[in-house]
Amino acid sequence: MDITFELALLVVGALLLAAAALSGWLRGTVLSISVLSVGAGIVLAQLDVVEVDPAAKSVLYVVELALVLTLFADGLVVENELLRNHWTPTALALVVAMPVTMVLLALAARALFPTLSWEEAFLLGAVLSPTDPVVTSSVVTDERLPPTVRHTLNLESGLNDGLALPFVLFFLALATGADSAGGEAARLAGEALAGAAVGVVLAIGGAWLLRRLPRGVEHRYLGIYALALAFLAFGIAEETGWANGLVAVFVAGIALAVVRHSVPAEVLEFNESLSALFQVITFTVFGALIVSVGWSGSTLRLALFVAFALLVARPAAVLLAFLPVREALPNKLFMAWFGPKGVASMLFALLVLGSTDVNRTLVFEVASFTILASIVAHGLTDTVGANVLARWLGRAEAARGYS
């Protein structure tokens, strides 16, 4: 990013002040911090205040760190009881809906952008298949909504980031000339399982050590202690070269919450605040990135792909996956709509851009504008959607009371 340190602090300070000052007001409106942050990034880039180089390592690091913090913060709030009682919808969303979404997006990409090979079309589908825990955060914390809905969206958005990465790497390897598809698939599946193992072991070890420290840990350092486990999980997984760091971080958060039974409020507040800080920075950088990327292809083809991704691919895949689930149709429709693309897809798109794939720029551009449209569409409808579903549930409850 072409910006001085002093100017960076000035811009970040202004952004965080605005986000914090407006957070209470935004809670009751159709706007969201993510939408405003993207808008701020676009405006700053248009005014030449900041200039973002898509190939810069610093951009990749900011997005990756934001994803690590968000995944760990989300993992900490996954309730043990809900893990036992409401696993089926999440499993179906991960095992059925995500692959179906990927296939549908690949078919659309191949039809609308014929210069893409099948490997590149599936690569684009894999980049856009995960949902984002950042954009759905206001939904999963709305206690007016059924626990099953909140839990499914939260756990799905947390797990599918790490689970989508092997698919991205697999199709990226094929697009850049990998020799053995079967060997690549086996390796990436092993990395996901190894990442989960790293997260579990570190969480159990960290909880065990916490109980046995001679004088314990001061309350103000509890959040730092937990965050250290997240960084260790990611670092160990990635440095070994045989484990998935994103899976390790999310599973570490879940395992720590399960082992500790109840996570101290200081830990949750610290990690949520840190996650929120990097979310604002990440979405602002992404807004500026959109300006740098631009679009030189057919606007109609791009618009058709974006509309298909948001209105057809995700909803159709989720409704298909949830056919055996005994859940009210409005709840299913709500979960089908809220499949926003965000931080994980940004990171995956940047990985593609940094590769040697022939059509890496086209894949990156299509993914970027789809993510932008998703942030705006889902960011503007989270409060509205939650209000509509809450009113429907209230009327349904009242009707049962009168019957």
PASERO-193039 format. One record per residue (C-alpha): x, y, z; residue in three letters; residue number from 1. Coordinates in steps of 0.1 Angstrom, whole numbers. Layout:
<atoms>
xx: X&yy: Y&zz: Z&res: Ala&n: NUM
...
</atoms>
This chain:
<atoms>
xx: 0&yy: 0&zz: 0&res: Met&n: 1
xx: 15&yy: 34&zz: -10&res: Asp&n: 2
xx: 9&yy: 53&zz: 22&res: Ile&n: 3
xx: 32&yy: 68&zz: 49&res: Thr&n: 4
xx: 31&yy: 54&zz: 84&res: Phe&n: 5
xx: 18&yy: 87&zz: 98&res: Glu&n: 6
xx: -10&yy: 90&zz: 72&res: Leu&n: 7
xx: -19&yy: 53&zz: 78&res: Ala&n: 8
xx: -24&yy: 60&zz: 115&res: Leu&n: 9
xx: -44&yy: 91&zz: 107&res: Leu&n: 10
xx: -67&yy: 72&zz: 83&res: Val&n: 11
xx: -70&yy: 41&zz: 106&res: Val&n: 12
xx: -78&yy: 63&zz: 136&res: Gly&n: 13
xx: -105&yy: 82&zz: 117&res: Ala&n: 14
xx: -120&yy: 50&zz: 104&res: Leu&n: 15
xx: -121&yy: 33&zz: 139&res: Leu&n: 16
xx: -135&yy: 65&zz: 155&res: Leu&n: 17
xx: -162&yy: 66&zz: 129&res: Ala&n: 18
xx: -170&yy: 29&zz: 132&res: Ala&n: 19
xx: -172&yy: 30&zz: 170&res: Ala&n: 20
xx: -192&yy: 63&zz: 171&res: Ala&n: 21
xx: -217&yy: 50&zz: 146&res: Leu&n: 22
xx: -220&yy: 14&zz: 159&res: Ser&n: 23
xx: -249&yy: 20&zz: 182&res: Gly&n: 24
xx: -269&yy: 39&zz: 156&res: Trp&n: 25
xx: -261&yy: 14&zz: 128&res: Leu&n: 26
xx: -275&yy: -15&zz: 149&res: Arg&n: 27
xx: -310&yy: -4&zz: 142&res: Gly&n: 28
xx: -306&yy: 5&zz: 105&res: Thr&n: 29
xx: -301&yy: -13&zz: 72&res: Val&n: 30
xx: -265&yy: -1&zz: 71&res: Leu&n: 31
xx: -235&yy: -19&zz: 86&res: Ser&n: 32
xx: -199&yy: -13&zz: 95&res: Ile&n: 33
xx: -187&yy: -36&zz: 67&res: Ser&n: 34
xx: -207&yy: -16&zz: 41&res: Val&n: 35
xx: -195&yy: 18&zz: 54&res: Leu&n: 36
xx: -159&yy: 5&zz: 56&res: Ser&n: 37
xx: -159&yy: -7&zz: 19&res: Val&n: 38
xx: -175&yy: 27&zz: 9&res: Gly&n: 39
xx: -147&yy: 45&zz: 28&res: Ala&n: 40
xx: -121&yy: 25&zz: 10&res: Gly&n: 41
xx: -136&yy: 33&zz: -24&res: Ile&n: 42
xx: -138&yy: 71&zz: -15&res: Val&n: 43
xx: -102&yy: 72&zz: -1&res: Leu&n: 44
xx: -89&yy: 55&zz: -33&res: Ala&n: 45
xx: -108&yy: 77&zz: -56&res: Gln&n: 46
xx: -94&yy: 108&zz: -38&res: Leu&n: 47
xx: -59&yy: 93&zz: -41&res: Asp&n: 48
xx: -55&yy: 93&zz: -3&res: Val&n: 49
xx: -45&yy: 56&zz: -4&res: Val&n: 50
xx: -34&yy: 34&zz: -33&res: Glu&n: 51
xx: -35&yy: -4&zz: -28&res: Val&n: 52
xx: -14&yy: -27&zz: -49&res: Asp&n: 53
xx: -32&yy: -61&zz: -52&res: Pro&n: 54
xx: 1&yy: -79&zz: -54&res: Ala&n: 55
xx: 15&yy: -64&zz: -22&res: Ala&n: 56
xx: 23&yy: -89&zz: 6&res: Lys&n: 57
xx: 10&yy: -64&zz: 32&res: Ser&n: 58
xx: -25&yy: -66&zz: 17&res: Val&n: 59
xx: -23&yy: -104&zz: 20&res: Leu&n: 60
xx: -11&yy: -103&zz: 56&res: Tyr&n: 61
xx: -38&yy: -78&zz: 67&res: Val&n: 62
xx: -66&yy: -100&zz: 52&res: Val&n: 63
xx: -51&yy: -132&zz: 66&res: Glu&n: 64
xx: -48&yy: -118&zz: 101&res: Leu&n: 65
xx: -83&yy: -105&zz: 100&res: Ala&n: 66
xx: -95&yy: -139&zz: 91&res: Leu&n: 67
xx: -75&yy: -156&zz: 118&res: Val&n: 68
xx: -89&yy: -132&zz: 145&res: Leu&n: 69
xx: -125&yy: -136&zz: 132&res: Thr&n: 70
xx: -123&yy: -174&zz: 131&res: Leu&n: 71
xx: -110&yy: -177&zz: 166&res: Phe&n: 72
xx: -135&yy: -152&zz: 180&res: Ala&n: 73
xx: -163&yy: -171&zz: 164&res: Asp&n: 74
xx: -150&yy: -204&zz: 176&res: Gly&n: 75
xx: -150&yy: -192&zz: 212&res: Leu&n: 76
xx: -188&yy: -186&zz: 211&res: Val&n: 77
xx: -199&yy: -219&zz: 197&res: Val&n: 78
xx: -219&yy: -234&zz: 225&res: Glu&n: 79
xx: -212&yy: -270&zz: 236&res: Asn&n: 80
xx: -249&yy: -278&zz: 238&res: Glu&n: 81
xx: -256&yy: -265&zz: 203&res: Leu&n: 82
xx: -227&yy: -285&zz: 190&res: Leu&n: 83
xx: -244&yy: -317&zz: 202&res: Arg&n: 84
xx: -280&yy: -308&zz: 194&res: Asn&n: 85
xx: -280&yy: -288&zz: 162&res: His&n: 86
xx: -252&yy: -303&zz: 142&res: Trp&n: 87
xx: -272&yy: -317&zz: 113&res: Thr&n: 88
xx: -280&yy: -284&zz: 94&res: Pro&n: 89
xx: -244&yy: -273&zz: 97&res: Thr&n: 90
xx: -231&yy: -306&zz: 85&res: Ala&n: 91
xx: -254&yy: -305&zz: 55&res: Leu&n: 92
xx: -244&yy: -269&zz: 47&res: Ala&n: 93
xx: -208&yy: -279&zz: 47&res: Leu&n: 94
xx: -209&yy: -313&zz: 30&res: Val&n: 95
xx: -237&yy: -307&zz: 5&res: Val&n: 96
xx: -244&yy: -269&zz: 1&res: Ala&n: 97
xx: -208&yy: -257&zz: -2&res: Met&n: 98
xx: -198&yy: -282&zz: -29&res: Pro&n: 99
xx: -231&yy: -277&zz: -48&res: Val&n: 100
xx: -225&yy: -239&zz: -47&res: Thr&n: 101
xx: -190&yy: -244&zz: -60&res: Met&n: 102
xx: -202&yy: -265&zz: -89&res: Val&n: 103
xx: -230&yy: -241&zz: -98&res: Leu&n: 104
xx: -206&yy: -211&zz: -98&res: Leu&n: 105
xx: -181&yy: -231&zz: -119&res: Ala&n: 106
xx: -208&yy: -238&zz: -145&res: Leu&n: 107
xx: -219&yy: -202&zz: -146&res: Ala&n: 108
xx: -183&yy: -190&zz: -149&res: Ala&n: 109
xx: -175&yy: -214&zz: -177&res: Arg&n: 110
xx: -207&yy: -203&zz: -196&res: Ala&n: 111
xx: -202&yy: -165&zz: -191&res: Leu&n: 112
xx: -164&yy: -163&zz: -193&res: Phe&n: 113
xx: -154&yy: -188&zz: -221&res: Pro&n: 114
xx: -117&yy: -179&zz: -218&res: Thr&n: 115
xx: -116&yy: -197&zz: -185&res: Leu&n: 116
xx: -106&yy: -234&zz: -185&res: Ser&n: 117
xx: -127&yy: -259&zz: -165&res: Trp&n: 118
xx: -100&yy: -259&zz: -139&res: Glu&n: 119
xx: -101&yy: -221&zz: -136&res: Glu&n: 120
xx: -139&yy: -220&zz: -136&res: Ala&n: 121
xx: -139&yy: -244&zz: -106&res: Phe&n: 122
xx: -111&yy: -223&zz: -90&res: Leu&n: 123
xx: -134&yy: -193&zz: -92&res: Leu&n: 124
xx: -162&yy: -214&zz: -77&res: Gly&n: 125
xx: -140&yy: -225&zz: -49&res: Ala&n: 126
xx: -129&yy: -190&zz: -41&res: Val&n: 127
xx: -165&yy: -178&zz: -38&res: Leu&n: 128
xx: -179&yy: -209&zz: -21&res: Ser&n: 129
xx: -172&yy: -200&zz: 16&res: Pro&n: 130
xx: -195&yy: -177&zz: 36&res: Thr&n: 131
xx: -181&yy: -149&zz: 57&res: Asp&n: 132
xx: -183&yy: -148&zz: 95&res: Pro&n: 133
xx: -178&yy: -111&zz: 95&res: Val&n: 134
xx: -208&yy: -100&zz: 75&res: Val&n: 135
xx: -231&yy: -125&zz: 93&res: Thr&n: 136
xx: -218&yy: -114&zz: 128&res: Ser&n: 137
xx: -248&yy: -92&zz: 136&res: Ser&n: 138
xx: -272&yy: -120&zz: 126&res: Val&n: 139
xx: -256&yy: -148&zz: 146&res: Val&n: 140
xx: -257&yy: -126&zz: 177&res: Thr&n: 141
xx: -294&yy: -116&zz: 174&res: Asp&n: 142
xx: -311&yy: -136&zz: 201&res: Glu&n: 143
xx: -345&yy: -130&zz: 186&res: Arg&n: 144
xx: -336&yy: -156&zz: 160&res: Leu&n: 145
xx: -339&yy: -193&zz: 167&res: Pro&n: 146
xx: -307&yy: -208&zz: 181&res: Pro&n: 147
xx: -305&yy: -233&zz: 153&res: Thr&n: 148
xx: -304&yy: -206&zz: 127&res: Val&n: 149
xx: -278&yy: -186&zz: 145&res: Arg&n: 150
xx: -257&yy: -216&zz: 153&res: His&n: 151
xx: -258&yy: -230&zz: 118&res: Thr&n: 152
xx: -248&yy: -197&zz: 101&res: Leu&n: 153
xx: -220&yy: -191&zz: 127&res: Asn&n: 154
xx: -205&yy: -226&zz: 126&res: Leu&n: 155
xx: -209&yy: -229&zz: 88&res: Glu&n: 156
xx: -192&yy: -196&zz: 81&res: Ser&n: 157
xx: -164&yy: -204&zz: 105&res: Gly&n: 158
xx: -157&yy: -239&zz: 93&res: Leu&n: 159
xx: -161&yy: -235&zz: 56&res: Asn&n: 160
xx: -133&yy: -209&zz: 53&res: Asp&n: 161
xx: -108&yy: -236&zz: 63&res: Gly&n: 162
xx: -125&yy: -263&zz: 44&res: Leu&n: 163
xx: -127&yy: -243&zz: 12&res: Ala&n: 164
xx: -90&yy: -236&zz: 12&res: Leu&n: 165
xx: -80&yy: -271&zz: 2&res: Pro&n: 166
xx: -104&yy: -269&zz: -28&res: Phe&n: 167
xx: -89&yy: -235&zz: -38&res: Val&n: 168
xx: -54&yy: -249&zz: -36&res: Leu&n: 169
xx: -64&yy: -281&zz: -54&res: Phe&n: 170
xx: -79&yy: -263&zz: -84&res: Phe&n: 171
xx: -52&yy: -237&zz: -84&res: Leu&n: 172
xx: -27&yy: -266&zz: -87&res: Ala&n: 173
xx: -46&yy: -281&zz: -116&res: Leu&n: 174
xx: -49&yy: -247&zz: -133&res: Ala&n: 175
xx: -11&yy: -242&zz: -130&res: Thr&n: 176
xx: -2&yy: -277&zz: -142&res: Gly&n: 177
xx: -2&yy: -301&zz: -113&res: Ala&n: 178
xx: 7&yy: -337&zz: -123&res: Asp&n: 179
xx: -15&yy: -358&zz: -100&res: Ser&n: 180
xx: -50&yy: -346&zz: -91&res: Ala&n: 181
xx: -56&yy: -376&zz: -68&res: Gly&n: 182
xx: -23&yy: -370&zz: -49&res: Gly&n: 183
xx: -31&yy: -333&zz: -45&res: Glu&n: 184
xx: -66&yy: -340&zz: -31&res: Ala&n: 185
xx: -52&yy: -365&zz: -6&res: Ala&n: 186
xx: -26&yy: -341&zz: 6&res: Arg&n: 187
xx: -50&yy: -312&zz: 11&res: Leu&n: 188
xx: -75&yy: -334&zz: 29&res: Ala&n: 189
xx: -47&yy: -345&zz: 52&res: Gly&n: 190
xx: -38&yy: -309&zz: 59&res: Glu&n: 191
xx: -73&yy: -301&zz: 70&res: Ala&n: 192
xx: -75&yy: -330&zz: 94&res: Leu&n: 193
xx: -40&yy: -322&zz: 107&res: Ala&n: 194
xx: -50&yy: -286&zz: 112&res: Gly&n: 195
xx: -80&yy: -297&zz: 133&res: Ala&n: 196
xx: -57&yy: -319&zz: 154&res: Ala&n: 197
xx: -33&yy: -290&zz: 160&res: Val&n: 198
xx: -62&yy: -268&zz: 172&res: Gly&n: 199
xx: -76&yy: -295&zz: 196&res: Val&n: 200
xx: -42&yy: -303&zz: 211&res: Val&n: 201
xx: -32&yy: -267&zz: 217&res: Leu&n: 202
xx: -66&yy: -258&zz: 232&res: Ala&n: 203
xx: -65&yy: -288&zz: 256&res: Ile&n: 204
xx: -29&yy: -280&zz: 265&res: Gly&n: 205
xx: -35&yy: -244&zz: 270&res: Gly&n: 206
xx: -66&yy: -250&zz: 292&res: Ala&n: 207
xx: -46&yy: -276&zz: 312&res: Trp&n: 208
xx: -17&yy: -251&zz: 317&res: Leu&n: 209
xx: -41&yy: -223&zz: 327&res: Leu&n: 210
xx: -55&yy: -244&zz: 356&res: Arg&n: 211
xx: -20&yy: -252&zz: 369&res: Arg&n: 212
xx: -2&yy: -219&zz: 368&res: Leu&n: 213
xx: 9&yy: -212&zz: 404&res: Pro&n: 214
xx: -7&yy: -177&zz: 406&res: Arg&n: 215
xx: -30&yy: -180&zz: 376&res: Gly&n: 216
xx: -34&yy: -153&zz: 349&res: Val&n: 217
xx: -45&yy: -117&zz: 356&res: Glu&n: 218
xx: -79&yy: -109&zz: 342&res: His&n: 219
xx: -65&yy: -83&zz: 318&res: Arg&n: 220
xx: -42&yy: -109&zz: 303&res: Tyr&n: 221
xx: -68&yy: -137&zz: 298&res: Leu&n: 222
xx: -77&yy: -124&zz: 263&res: Gly&n: 223
xx: -40&yy: -123&zz: 254&res: Ile&n: 224
xx: -35&yy: -158&zz: 267&res: Tyr&n: 225
xx: -63&yy: -171&zz: 245&res: Ala&n: 226
xx: -52&yy: -151&zz: 215&res: Leu&n: 227
xx: -17&yy: -166&zz: 219&res: Ala&n: 228
xx: -32&yy: -201&zz: 215&res: Leu&n: 229
xx: -48&yy: -189&zz: 182&res: Ala&n: 230
xx: -15&yy: -175&zz: 169&res: Phe&n: 231
xx: 4&yy: -207&zz: 180&res: Leu&n: 232
xx: -22&yy: -229&zz: 163&res: Ala&n: 233
xx: -19&yy: -210&zz: 130&res: Phe&n: 234
xx: 18&yy: -207&zz: 132&res: Gly&n: 235
xx: 25&yy: -243&zz: 140&res: Ile&n: 236
xx: 1&yy: -256&zz: 114&res: Ala&n: 237
xx: 15&yy: -234&zz: 86&res: Glu&n: 238
xx: 52&yy: -237&zz: 96&res: Glu&n: 239
xx: 51&yy: -275&zz: 97&res: Thr&n: 240
xx: 38&yy: -274&zz: 61&res: Gly&n: 241
xx: 14&yy: -303&zz: 67&res: Trp&n: 242
xx: -15&yy: -287&zz: 84&res: Ala&n: 243
xx: -42&yy: -261&zz: 75&res: Asn&n: 244
xx: -38&yy: -230&zz: 97&res: Gly&n: 245
xx: -73&yy: -216&zz: 93&res: Leu&n: 246
xx: -89&yy: -249&zz: 104&res: Val&n: 247
xx: -64&yy: -251&zz: 133&res: Ala&n: 248
xx: -75&yy: -216&zz: 145&res: Val&n: 249
xx: -112&yy: -221&zz: 144&res: Phe&n: 250
xx: -111&yy: -256&zz: 159&res: Val&n: 251
xx: -88&yy: -242&zz: 187&res: Ala&n: 252
xx: -115&yy: -216&zz: 195&res: Gly&n: 253
xx: -142&yy: -243&zz: 197&res: Ile&n: 254
xx: -121&yy: -267&zz: 216&res: Ala&n: 255
xx: -110&yy: -241&zz: 241&res: Leu&n: 256
xx: -147&yy: -231&zz: 247&res: Ala&n: 257
xx: -157&yy: -268&zz: 252&res: Val&n: 258
xx: -128&yy: -276&zz: 275&res: Val&n: 259
xx: -133&yy: -245&zz: 296&res: Arg&n: 260
xx: -171&yy: -250&zz: 296&res: His&n: 261
xx: -175&yy: -212&zz: 299&res: Ser&n: 262
xx: -152&yy: -187&zz: 284&res: Val&n: 263
xx: -145&yy: -156&zz: 306&res: Pro&n: 264
xx: -162&yy: -124&zz: 294&res: Ala&n: 265
xx: -127&yy: -107&zz: 293&res: Glu&n: 266
xx: -115&yy: -132&zz: 267&res: Val&n: 267
xx: -146&yy: -128&zz: 245&res: Leu&n: 268
xx: -146&yy: -90&zz: 247&res: Glu&n: 269
xx: -109&yy: -87&zz: 240&res: Phe&n: 270
xx: -110&yy: -110&zz: 210&res: Asn&n: 271
xx: -142&yy: -95&zz: 196&res: Glu&n: 272
xx: -128&yy: -60&zz: 199&res: Ser&n: 273
xx: -95&yy: -70&zz: 181&res: Leu&n: 274
xx: -115&yy: -88&zz: 154&res: Ser&n: 275
xx: -137&yy: -58&zz: 149&res: Ala&n: 276
xx: -107&yy: -35&zz: 145&res: Leu&n: 277
xx: -91&yy: -56&zz: 118&res: Phe&n: 278
xx: -125&yy: -61&zz: 101&res: Gln&n: 279
xx: -128&yy: -23&zz: 96&res: Val&n: 280
xx: -93&yy: -21&zz: 82&res: Ile&n: 281
xx: -97&yy: -51&zz: 60&res: Thr&n: 282
xx: -130&yy: -39&zz: 44&res: Phe&n: 283
xx: -115&yy: -5&zz: 39&res: Thr&n: 284
xx: -85&yy: -20&zz: 21&res: Val&n: 285
xx: -108&yy: -41&zz: 0&res: Phe&n: 286
xx: -128&yy: -10&zz: -10&res: Gly&n: 287
xx: -96&yy: 7&zz: -22&res: Ala&n: 288
xx: -85&yy: -26&zz: -39&res: Leu&n: 289
xx: -117&yy: -25&zz: -60&res: Ile&n: 290
xx: -107&yy: 9&zz: -74&res: Val&n: 291
xx: -72&yy: -4&zz: -82&res: Ser&n: 292
xx: -85&yy: -35&zz: -99&res: Val&n: 293
xx: -112&yy: -20&zz: -121&res: Gly&n: 294
xx: -130&yy: -40&zz: -148&res: Trp&n: 295
xx: -124&yy: -41&zz: -185&res: Ser&n: 296
xx: -146&yy: -70&zz: -196&res: Gly&n: 297
xx: -183&yy: -72&zz: -204&res: Ser&n: 298
xx: -203&yy: -55&zz: -177&res: Thr&n: 299
xx: -234&yy: -75&zz: -186&res: Leu&n: 300
xx: -216&yy: -108&zz: -182&res: Arg&n: 301
xx: -202&yy: -97&zz: -149&res: Leu&n: 302
xx: -236&yy: -86&zz: -137&res: Ala&n: 303
xx: -252&yy: -119&zz: -147&res: Leu&n: 304
xx: -226&yy: -139&zz: -128&res: Phe&n: 305
xx: -229&yy: -117&zz: -97&res: Val&n: 306
xx: -267&yy: -120&zz: -98&res: Ala&n: 307
xx: -264&yy: -158&zz: -103&res: Phe&n: 308
xx: -240&yy: -162&zz: -74&res: Ala&n: 309
xx: -261&yy: -142&zz: -49&res: Leu&n: 310
xx: -296&yy: -151&zz: -60&res: Leu&n: 311
xx: -294&yy: -186&zz: -74&res: Val&n: 312
xx: -262&yy: -206&zz: -65&res: Ala&n: 313
xx: -262&yy: -202&zz: -27&res: Arg&n: 314
xx: -300&yy: -203&zz: -21&res: Pro&n: 315
xx: -305&yy: -233&zz: -44&res: Ala&n: 316
xx: -277&yy: -252&zz: -28&res: Ala&n: 317
xx: -288&yy: -246&zz: 7&res: Val&n: 318
xx: -325&yy: -254&zz: 1&res: Leu&n: 319
xx: -314&yy: -286&zz: -16&res: Leu&n: 320
xx: -291&yy: -295&zz: 13&res: Ala&n: 321
xx: -318&yy: -288&zz: 39&res: Phe&n: 322
xx: -346&yy: -309&zz: 23&res: Leu&n: 323
xx: -342&yy: -336&zz: 51&res: Pro&n: 324
xx: -340&yy: -309&zz: 78&res: Val&n: 325
xx: -372&yy: -304&zz: 99&res: Arg&n: 326
xx: -372&yy: -266&zz: 100&res: Glu&n: 327
xx: -397&yy: -239&zz: 91&res: Ala&n: 328
xx: -395&yy: -227&zz: 55&res: Leu&n: 329
xx: -388&yy: -190&zz: 65&res: Pro&n: 330
xx: -359&yy: -202&zz: 86&res: Asn&n: 331
xx: -345&yy: -222&zz: 57&res: Lys&n: 332
xx: -349&yy: -192&zz: 33&res: Leu&n: 333
xx: -332&yy: -169&zz: 58&res: Phe&n: 334
xx: -302&yy: -193&zz: 60&res: Met&n: 335
xx: -302&yy: -197&zz: 23&res: Ala&n: 336
xx: -299&yy: -160&zz: 16&res: Trp&n: 337
xx: -272&yy: -152&zz: 42&res: Phe&n: 338
xx: -242&yy: -167&zz: 24&res: Gly&n: 339
xx: -221&yy: -135&zz: 22&res: Pro&n: 340
xx: -187&yy: -136&zz: 5&res: Lys&n: 341
xx: -160&yy: -117&zz: 24&res: Gly&n: 342
xx: -126&yy: -120&zz: 41&res: Val&n: 343
xx: -119&yy: -156&zz: 32&res: Ala&n: 344
xx: -128&yy: -151&zz: -5&res: Ser&n: 345
xx: -106&yy: -119&zz: -5&res: Met&n: 346
xx: -77&yy: -140&zz: 8&res: Leu&n: 347
xx: -83&yy: -168&zz: -17&res: Phe&n: 348
xx: -86&yy: -143&zz: -46&res: Ala&n: 349
xx: -53&yy: -127&zz: -36&res: Leu&n: 350
xx: -37&yy: -162&zz: -36&res: Leu&n: 351
xx: -49&yy: -167&zz: -71&res: Val&n: 352
xx: -36&yy: -133&zz: -82&res: Leu&n: 353
xx: -2&yy: -141&zz: -68&res: Gly&n: 354
xx: 0&yy: -174&zz: -88&res: Ser&n: 355
xx: 12&yy: -182&zz: -123&res: Thr&n: 356
xx: -22&yy: -191&zz: -137&res: Asp&n: 357
xx: -28&yy: -176&zz: -171&res: Val&n: 358
xx: -62&yy: -161&zz: -163&res: Asn&n: 359
xx: -54&yy: -152&zz: -127&res: Arg&n: 360
xx: -64&yy: -115&zz: -133&res: Thr&n: 361
xx: -98&yy: -124&zz: -147&res: Leu&n: 362
xx: -105&yy: -148&zz: -118&res: Val&n: 363
xx: -94&yy: -122&zz: -93&res: Phe&n: 364
xx: -115&yy: -94&zz: -109&res: Glu&n: 365
xx: -147&yy: -115&zz: -111&res: Val&n: 366
xx: -143&yy: -127&zz: -75&res: Ala&n: 367
xx: -136&yy: -91&zz: -63&res: Ser&n: 368
xx: -167&yy: -76&zz: -78&res: Phe&n: 369
xx: -188&yy: -106&zz: -66&res: Thr&n: 370
xx: -175&yy: -101&zz: -30&res: Ile&n: 371
xx: -182&yy: -63&zz: -32&res: Leu&n: 372
xx: -218&yy: -69&zz: -43&res: Ala&n: 373
xx: -222&yy: -95&zz: -16&res: Ser&n: 374
xx: -209&yy: -73&zz: 12&res: Ile&n: 375
xx: -233&yy: -45&zz: 1&res: Val&n: 376
xx: -264&yy: -68&zz: -5&res: Ala&n: 377
xx: -260&yy: -89&zz: 27&res: His&n: 378
xx: -247&yy: -60&zz: 48&res: Gly&n: 379
xx: -278&yy: -39&zz: 39&res: Leu&n: 380
xx: -303&yy: -68&zz: 45&res: Thr&n: 381
xx: -290&yy: -84&zz: 78&res: Asp&n: 382
xx: -310&yy: -61&zz: 101&res: Thr&n: 383
xx: -340&yy: -61&zz: 78&res: Val&n: 384
xx: -339&yy: -99&zz: 74&res: Gly&n: 385
xx: -336&yy: -105&zz: 111&res: Ala&n: 386
xx: -365&yy: -81&zz: 118&res: Asn&n: 387
xx: -388&yy: -99&zz: 93&res: Val&n: 388
xx: -379&yy: -133&zz: 106&res: Leu&n: 389
xx: -384&yy: -122&zz: 142&res: Ala&n: 390
xx: -418&yy: -108&zz: 134&res: Arg&n: 391
xx: -428&yy: -140&zz: 116&res: Trp&n: 392
xx: -417&yy: -161&zz: 145&res: Leu&n: 393
xx: -437&yy: -139&zz: 169&res: Gly&n: 394
xx: -468&yy: -142&zz: 148&res: Arg&n: 395
xx: -463&yy: -180&zz: 146&res: Ala&n: 396
xx: -459&yy: -182&zz: 184&res: Glu&n: 397
xx: -490&yy: -161&zz: 190&res: Ala&n: 398
xx: -510&yy: -183&zz: 166&res: Ala&n: 399
xx: -499&yy: -214&zz: 185&res: Arg&n: 400
xx: -510&yy: -198&zz: 217&res: Gly&n: 401
xx: -545&yy: -191&zz: 205&res: Tyr&n: 402
xx: -549&yy: -226&zz: 191&res: Ser&n: 403
</atoms>
